[in-house]
Amino acid sequence: MNKNKNKNRQNTYFSLLTKITVTLFLCCAFLIGKLGFQLLGTLPDSGQSDLGNVFSQTSQAKNSQPEASASISPETDWELILVNRSNPIPKGYDVKLTQLRNNQSVDSRIYPSLQKMFDDMRAAGLTPVISSSYRTAEKQQSLLDEKIADYQKEGHSDKEAEKLAKAWVAVPGTSEHQLGMAVDITSTDRNSQNPSIIWEWLMKNSYKYGFILRYPEDKEEITNTIYEPWHYRYVGKTAAKEIYERQICLEEYLQ
Ligand SMILES: [Zn+2]
């Protein structure tokens, strides 16, 4: 009797388990199908823009920390968010990305200005390219690890290597690249065009599009970052103009 009862119970469990498995499978299949259609519906507009031939596809990226920050208002202050060694990215910071063709992506809100700036650079005979833009925290960590390894190979101790690397590569959570509002700009072909010509143009003109040279040569002590002629940050046209005219850095502007 007991044996039969056990067997019945086992059968019931088995059939319940089967039902759950089938339901889960159907749910997954539905979701995968839906995602597939979404991706198909947002394939790149072929050859439409010079910047990166933009995918109209956007995606949400979120920092892994769970809570949202109350200190910044994403509606009004989003362009002026300060991220540096002492101001990490707020918890739960959300980025809506616009993807560019060369595997780069930026905060969708800065895309139109960035495109306009690239259009005008090209019209001026320049050959700019974005070598780095939005990065995940994982990507930032791997860049830092690579730099540390480079210094270790040169014979520096682990501690020294880490210190030297951190002068060049920001610790995850403290890089503006994780905002999607910073871009590193260089020349498509360093042989045919020296990137310094591009950087010169950017230094004079980027503010008109809302971008600033984020780490100027004479502000290293304030920014705590080595001069980076390639790194441009979007802050909006009003702030960019004032920062350009007063020759200050973002930290000074926000004081
Ligand atoms: Zn950069």
Residues whose N, C-alpha, C, O or C-beta is under 5 A from the ligand:
A	BS01	ZN	D184 H231
